[in-house]
Amino acid sequence: MHDALSVGIPVFVILLGILLNQRGLDTLEARLDGRMNGLEGRLDHMQSELTARLGRMQADLSMFYRTLGEHGAEIDHLKKDRTA
């Protein structure tokens, strides 16, 4: 009987510790999954904002180069008039 208690109690405590540790790991995994989902949502939002900003920048650059070309043509025209 003494041998059974001296072996059984530590085995029981070890199994209980494994069970509690597994529950802690499950809780940690659930928290990490929640945070990862939140992070993915933020990254998707940032990507859509970045795409929108790049589109606006591309439109602004197109307008800038179009205006620059118009001014370049007008400057060339003025230089021709001045030399003639």
C-alpha positions as CSV (number, residue, x, y, z in Angstrom):
1,M,0.0,0.0,0.0
2,H,2.8,2.4,0.9
3,D,4.5,1.7,-2.5
4,A,1.3,2.4,-4.4
5,L,0.9,5.8,-2.6
6,S,4.5,6.8,-3.1
7,V,4.3,6.1,-6.8
8,G,0.6,7.0,-7.4
9,I,0.6,10.5,-5.9
10,P,3.6,11.8,-7.9
11,V,2.1,10.2,-11.1
12,F,-1.3,11.9,-10.3
13,V,0.4,15.3,-9.7
14,I,2.4,15.0,-13.0
15,L,-0.7,14.1,-15.0
16,L,-2.6,17.0,-13.4
17,G,0.2,19.3,-14.2
18,I,0.2,18.2,-17.9
19,L,-3.5,18.8,-18.0
20,L,-3.3,22.3,-16.6
21,N,-0.4,23.1,-18.8
22,Q,-2.3,22.0,-21.9
23,R,-5.3,24.2,-20.9
24,G,-2.9,27.1,-20.5
25,L,-1.5,26.5,-24.0
26,D,-5.0,26.3,-25.5
27,T,-5.8,29.7,-23.9
28,L,-2.6,31.2,-25.1
29,E,-3.2,29.9,-28.6
30,A,-6.8,31.4,-28.6
31,R,-5.4,34.8,-27.6
32,L,-2.7,34.7,-30.2
33,D,-5.3,33.7,-32.9
34,G,-7.4,36.7,-31.9
35,R,-4.5,39.1,-32.1
36,M,-3.3,37.7,-35.4
37,N,-6.8,38.2,-36.9
38,G,-6.8,41.8,-35.6
39,L,-3.4,42.4,-37.2
40,E,-4.5,40.9,-40.5
41,G,-7.5,43.2,-40.5
42,R,-5.3,46.2,-39.9
43,L,-2.9,45.2,-42.6
44,D,-5.7,44.8,-45.1
45,H,-7.0,48.3,-44.2
46,M,-3.5,49.8,-44.6
47,Q,-3.1,48.1,-47.9
48,S,-6.4,49.4,-49.3
49,E,-5.5,52.9,-48.0
50,L,-2.0,52.7,-49.6
51,T,-3.5,51.6,-52.9
52,A,-5.9,54.6,-52.8
53,R,-3.1,57.0,-52.0
54,L,-0.9,55.6,-54.8
55,G,-3.8,56.1,-57.2
56,R,-4.2,59.7,-56.2
57,M,-0.4,60.3,-56.5
58,Q,-0.4,58.7,-60.0
59,A,-3.3,61.1,-61.0
60,D,-1.5,64.1,-59.6
61,L,1.8,63.1,-61.4
62,S,-0.1,62.7,-64.7
63,M,-1.6,66.1,-64.3
64,F,1.8,67.6,-63.4
65,Y,3.6,66.1,-66.4
66,R,0.7,67.1,-68.7
67,T,1.0,70.7,-67.4
68,L,4.8,70.6,-67.6
69,G,4.5,69.5,-71.3
70,E,2.1,72.4,-72.0
71,H,4.5,74.9,-70.4
72,G,7.4,73.4,-72.3
73,A,5.6,73.9,-75.6
74,E,4.7,77.5,-74.7
75,I,8.3,78.3,-73.7
76,D,9.5,76.9,-77.0
77,H,7.0,78.9,-78.8
78,L,8.0,82.1,-77.0
79,K,11.7,81.4,-77.7
80,K,10.9,81.1,-81.4
81,D,9.0,84.3,-81.4
82,R,11.9,86.1,-79.6
83,T,14.5,84.9,-82.0
84,A,12.4,85.7,-85.1
